[in-house]
Amino acid sequence: MRLSTVRIADGTQTAAARQKGDELVLLPFSDVGALLSAGDNWQERAASADGERLPVAEASLAPLVPHPNKIICLGLNYAGHIKEMGRPTPAHPTLFAKYDGSLIGAHDHIHMPPVSEDLDWEAELAVVIGHRGRHVPREKALQHVAGYTVTNDVTVRDWQHRTREFLSGKTFEATTPIGPSLVTPDELPPGASGLDISCSVDGHTMQKSNTADLLFDVADTITYISTIITLLPGDLILTGTPGGVGAGRDPKVFLRPGQELVTTLEGIGELRNTVVKDQL
């Protein structure tokens, strides 16, 4: 099953939707996060509900989960990215956070902040939590996954490196596309492992890897995070980016206004976003 959050009523409201062929069936929930929070039977409710339909091609996609309780991200989780950034291989997951104001839809503009010229791409697999969990053992971790989606952890590099903490460069307003759909685990390999992931800028491939190369896989990550805090339905986990980021190149390369960033994850979908200069 594939679920999205779409804008309706001239963009003033949103609704969760189930994809059926080339149409989206609107569901009686304001977004995918609200659906997941409605109870453990969310999947049955989503599958059986019927409502107004609209063509997939005409849908305006909002952030998949617009207001998650938590957005937890992993850094340094692919060997290629660890090497290009000159970091040692971590013994434990490197965690940081985002706020929901950074999230945008699958085709929305990425807002380049006026305070920086160092806007970088990071293609990633994102995990959407479907069931509450604390102290989740590895063998049960994937039971807590509602599904998987595509994201790009677009990063303001100079602000990321102002201090030892990543946060300030990772959560600028309207910089993190996520979507286009939540794909339920039954449609993908366990843990969404073995999927090709890529990123291009104006048609030029910048990143190309496979989710089998994750240092800490989805189950490991859920177990680790749930040791720290309770995971809730709708929480987002961004699993890290492979090698090929702009800051890891010589010379460094960064995004510019007008460029199109395309992020693709096999079996899940594609993000297509244009960079625009934000205004003070």
N, C-alpha and C positions, 0 to 999 in steps of 0.2 A: 504494500500500500504506500501511496505517496500523498503527503499532506503539505499544504502551503498556507500561508497567511496572505490574503489579498486585500487590496484597498477597494472599498465600495462607497456608494453615496458620494460620488465626485471626490473621493479621497479623504472624506471627513471621518470615515469609520473603517474598520477592518473586520474580516471574518475568516475563520478557518475554512479550509476547503479540501476536498478529496479529489484527486485526479481520477477521471474515468475516461479513458481514451484521449481524445483531443479536447475534452471539456473538464471544467472544474465544478464540482458539486458543492455549493455553499452549505456549511454546517452551522448548527445553532450555538456557536461559540465565537467569541470576539477574536480569537487568534489561536494558534496551535498550543501556546502555553496554557491558555485557559482550558482547552480541551484536555491536555495532559493532567491538569490539576483537578479535573472533575471527578476523578476516582479511578481505581485500578482497572475498571472495565472500559477505559477510554477507547481501546482499539475496537471493541464490539460496537460501541456507540458511533464511532467514526465510520465504520464499515456499513452500518445499517441505515444511517440517516440519509434522508433525501431532501433536496431543497432546490432553490434557484440555481440555474447553470449558466456558466459563461465560458467562452472559448479560451483555452490556455493561451493562445497566441495574443489575445487582447487583454490579458490580466495584468494589472499593476501589482507587482509583488512587494509586500512590506517585509521587514525583517521577519524571519521565520518565527522566532519567539521574541516579540518586541521588548518585553520587560521581565527577563529571567531574574530569579532571586540571586543567582550567581553566574558570573562568567569567569571560569578558571582556565588559564592558559598555560601551556608548557613551552619552555624555551629549550633549545639545545637537545632535540629529541631525534635528530637524524645525523648519522656520522658525517655526511658531507657538509652539513651546515655547521656542525661543531668545528670541523677542520677549517672551513673558510673564515670563521670568526676568531680563530686562534685560541679556542678554549679547550681545557682538558675535558675528557669524557666524564660526565657527572655520575656519581654513585647513586644519586636519588633524583627523582623528578624535580626540575627547576620550575617552580610555580610562580605565576604572577596573575593579576586580575585586570579586568576591564569593567567599565560601567556601560549601562544600556544606551546612553546617549551617543556612543560610538557606532552603534549598529545601523546599517542601512540595508535596503532590499537588494535583490539579485541584479537589478538593472539600474539602480539609483546612481547618482553622481557621487564620486569620492571627493570630499572637500579638502583640498590642499591648504593647510593653514598659512596665513600670511607671515608667520614668524619663522618659517623654515623653508629651505630648498631641498631638504634631504628626505623626501618621501619615498619609501621603499616598499616592495611587495613581499608577501609571505603566504604562498598557497598552503592551505591546511585542510585536513579532515576534521570535522567537528562532530562531537557526540552530543546527543540530546537525551537527557535523563528522563525516564518514564515512571520510575517507581522510587519512592523514598528509601534511603539506605544509609545506615551508619555502621561502621566496622564490618564492611562487606568482605567476605572471604573471596579470594581470586576465583574459586570454582563457581561462585554464584554471581560474579560481577556483571557478566553480560546479560543476566536476567533483569537488570535495572535499566537497560538501554531501551529507550523508545525508538530510536533510529539514528541515522547518520545524515549529515548534510555537508555542504561545501562552504568554506569561508576563506577570506584572505585577511590575514592579520597585518593590514597596512600600517606601517610604522614610521614615525617621525624620528629618524635615527639620531640626530644631534640632541634632541630632547631625551631620547632613551638613555644616552650616555652622559647626560649632565651629572647624574649621580650613580651609585651602584645599584639602585632600584630601577626596574624597567618601566614602572607604571606611567610616568609622565609622557613617554614617547609612544605608548601603546593604546591610549584611550582618548585621543583627540576626537572632537565632535565629528560625526558623520564620515568615518574613515573605514569602517569594518563591514564589508558586504557579507551577508549570510543567506543561504538558500540554494537553489530555488525551492527545494522541497526537502522534507524529512522523508527518508526512505527507510521503511521498517526492516529489521534485521533478517526477516525471512527471505528477502530479495537479494541478500548480499552474503559473502563469505563470513564466517564467524569473526567477530571483532573488526569487520570491514578490512581485513588484512588481504594483501595481494592485489590492491587496486592501483592502477596507474594514476598519478597526479601530476598536473602540469600547470604552468603559468606562462602567458605570453603578453608582450607589450607591443601594441601596433603590429601584431602578426608575427613578431620575432619571439621564439621560444626562449624563455629565461630560466625556467625550472622544469625538470622532468625527472620523476622518481616513482617510487612505489611504496604503498603503505606497509608492505612487509618489512621495510627497512626502519620502522620505528624502533628506537632504543627501548622505550617503555611503551608496551602495547596498551590497548584500551582496557583490558582487564586489570593489568598492573596499575594503571593510572586511577581507575575507580577505587580499587582497594586502598591505594595510598591516600587519595583525597578524603575518602570516607573515614579514614582513621582520624583525620583532623576535624572534619565538620560533616554534618548531615547533608547528603545530597537530596535535592527535592525535584519533583517533576517540573520539567522545563529548564532546569539548569543546563548550561552549555559548557562543554569542555573542548577547548581548542588544542589539538594534539601536537602542535609544532610543525615547523616547515623544513623541507629538504634544502639541499644546497642550491646555489644559483641566485641568491639575493643580490641586489644592487650594491650593497655595502661590502660584499665579499669579492667584488671584481676589482681589477686593476687596469685602467682607472675605475673609480667608483661610478656607478650609473644610477640616477634617480628619476622618478616619475616627473612629468611636466604637464601643465594644463593642456587639455585637448587630447592627450593620449588615452588609448583604450586598453584597459587591463582585463584579460580574460583568464579565468581560473576554472580548470576542468578536473573532475574527479570521476573516474570510470564507474559506470553503473549508478551514479548519483545525479550528476548534472553539471551545469555550467553557470558561472557568474560572468556578467559582461558589464563593465563599469567604466565610465569616462571620468577623467580627472578634471575638476574645475577649481579655479582659485577662489578660496574663501575670502570674504571681505571683512575688514574690521568694522 
